[in-house]
Amino acid sequence: MPLKAYFQDEAPSAQEGVRSLRLSVMVWHLCWASFTLAGLLGLIFLSASLFVLSAMVAITVPGAACVLLLSRDSAATRQLLMWVWGLCALIAVGLTGGISGPLAAWCALPLLAAVVLNQRVLISLGATLSFGVALFAILIGVWHGIRLPDEQESFWLSIIANISMVAGFGLAVLPALRVRVERVDAAEDARARLLRMLTEQPSLLVCLEEDGRVVSAYGEAPPGLDLKSLLQLGLSASAHVPDRLRVKAALEQAMMDGRADFGFTPHAAMDHYVLLSLRKGTDNRLYGVMSDGSLAHAHETALEAARADAESANQGKTQFLASMSHELRTPLNAVIGFSDIMRLQLFGEMPPKYAEYAQLIWESGQHVLDMINDVLDMSKIEAQRYELTLEGFDMREPVSAALRLIRGQAHEKAIDIVSHMPQTAMTVTADKRAVKQICLNLLSNAVKFTPHGGTVTLNLSQSEELVDIVITDTGIGIAPDDLNRIGQPYEQSGPAEQRAMGTGLGLSIVKAMAHLLGGSMTLASQLGEGTTVTVRLPVMQSVEQPELPMPVPVQTEPQGVVQSLEAFARAALNPLHNPLEDLTQVPESLNQFSDFVIRPPKS
């Protein structure tokens, strides 16, 4: 045990340690008092002088003064006890002739008492008091004012002084030494437990220099990691060549920002992947945790490939639908046109049954055309191909045009269309066609799902920076469970006969167009009471068209990807599949390092 550890403060944390220390101090003081009292009785039988007997009585007092610790053991009490030791030692040495007397060894009694009390502050005080007692003893010896004891008294006093000092120091050091040995043992046990925890944990803890050189390492090495390159050449050399620049950039980022999380492929182990999380310490070194991320990286790669395939498929679907616009609409327009001629009987009358069939053909053609238009519009929006044509216009114009187009359908179902618009012009900068499409889709849905004799109300209002289009109907309404779904592409509500009336794209197109115009759409409805749709648009549309966040279709992983993941897992778990030599100890070329405990990966 180093010498400086002996002079540290003794501050036991447990109550049992305090009682044990106090007991050892009490026993030592009582033994001292008993020894000096026995010496006093022996000198009385030898008819010693009054000065000698007074000296022995004075030195017995500090041993008995330890009873002060029983009432209150505090720093002040122990300091008071030290002063008692110094005063009594001065009296005893002075009465026996000072530094030249037989009790001169007792000048060190304050230091001895401080060792017994086992506190660094008291050791300093004891040394000071002992120096003071020795100085006064020298002065008394030079003065020659006090008679030295005779030869017989000096003989017995020398025996008492030397035996008491040797035995006192021996008994005083033992408790203090025991306490500090226990501290050292506890610290060694804690260090061993910490080292065992660091060694047995499943990751590799590393301490790195700024350039990536390894200072220390503990734990289990990730599979595939080239430990020789890591320990000899540093972190960058243990990574695959294409990843080394990224590793160096991550080290620089960790030094500047204080942290960096990244991964890399180990050198000559392409089927493995290592994750490393670095943090900058207060000593300007980097501390990190290395772990095996092979399976997670392979899964992420597979998911990324699947996502790319899904986006490619979705993009192909969108492009296919957009390219089919002419091929679908050209024959459909012919069917609608010819059936309209037959329905109106422009070239003469026809049997009633044929007229009914012509009417059904025309209505079905219109329904299919509306569906195709909705699908194509949604495809353009999903493909980010829907371009806005910004211009300044009166907001009432496209709204009124949509009202005129929808009044025919409303008249057939005896539905009242009520509109409230400002008397003055509402000049905005937006896409007129998109605004008209929004109003037309909302009005069409309102008329479609409102029973015979209902009412549809349109309110158009303007604030300082926003325009509100509010359309309310007295229709069948939407169930609360369906409100969260409505507005997504191809989502519908209600029974099967109600869903057959549309494609589920009307509200999703309105929501997408409102977003493109920098606005929003909100929906409020109660089942059986009606629905209110509010579209809020900015008065001045920005020049830059925002991107529309559309959900990517969720697709299952291809069979080939699943098979590759299973093959990768089998390869990773195969103990024979290890292209590198795992190190169980530090290489001979790195004997200068002593802070490495690295285990090979467990199979």
Secondary structure as GFF3:
##gff-version 3
##sequence-region A 1 603
A	DSSP	alpha_helix	3	6	.	.	.	ID=ss1
A	DSSP	alpha_helix	15	45	.	.	.	ID=ss2
A	DSSP	alpha_helix	50	64	.	.	.	ID=ss3
A	DSSP	three_ten_helix	65	67	.	.	.	ID=ss4
A	DSSP	alpha_helix	68	71	.	.	.	ID=ss5
A	DSSP	alpha_helix	75	95	.	.	.	ID=ss6
A	DSSP	three_ten_helix	98	100	.	.	.	ID=ss7
A	DSSP	three_ten_helix	104	108	.	.	.	ID=ss8
A	DSSP	alpha_helix	109	117	.	.	.	ID=ss9
A	DSSP	alpha_helix	120	143	.	.	.	ID=ss10
A	DSSP	alpha_helix	151	200	.	.	.	ID=ss11
A	DSSP	beta_strand	204	208	.	.	.	ID=ss12
A	DSSP	beta_strand	214	220	.	.	.	ID=ss13
A	DSSP	alpha_helix	227	233	.	.	.	ID=ss14
A	DSSP	three_ten_helix	236	238	.	.	.	ID=ss15
A	DSSP	three_ten_helix	241	243	.	.	.	ID=ss16
A	DSSP	alpha_helix	244	257	.	.	.	ID=ss17
A	DSSP	beta_strand	259	264	.	.	.	ID=ss18
A	DSSP	beta_strand	274	280	.	.	.	ID=ss19
A	DSSP	beta_strand	286	292	.	.	.	ID=ss20
A	DSSP	alpha_helix	294	323	.	.	.	ID=ss21
A	DSSP	alpha_helix	325	344	.	.	.	ID=ss22
A	DSSP	alpha_helix	352	382	.	.	.	ID=ss23
A	DSSP	beta_strand	390	394	.	.	.	ID=ss24
A	DSSP	alpha_helix	396	412	.	.	.	ID=ss25
A	DSSP	beta_strand	416	420	.	.	.	ID=ss26
A	DSSP	beta_strand	427	431	.	.	.	ID=ss27
A	DSSP	alpha_helix	432	448	.	.	.	ID=ss28
A	DSSP	beta_strand	455	462	.	.	.	ID=ss29
A	DSSP	beta_strand	466	473	.	.	.	ID=ss30
A	DSSP	alpha_helix	480	483	.	.	.	ID=ss31
A	DSSP	alpha_helix	496	499	.	.	.	ID=ss32
A	DSSP	alpha_helix	506	516	.	.	.	ID=ss33
A	DSSP	beta_strand	520	526	.	.	.	ID=ss34
A	DSSP	beta_strand	530	538	.	.	.	ID=ss35
A	DSSP	alpha_helix	559	573	.	.	.	ID=ss36
A	DSSP	three_ten_helix	588	590	.	.	.	ID=ss37
A	DSSP	beta_strand	596	599	.	.	.	ID=ss38
###
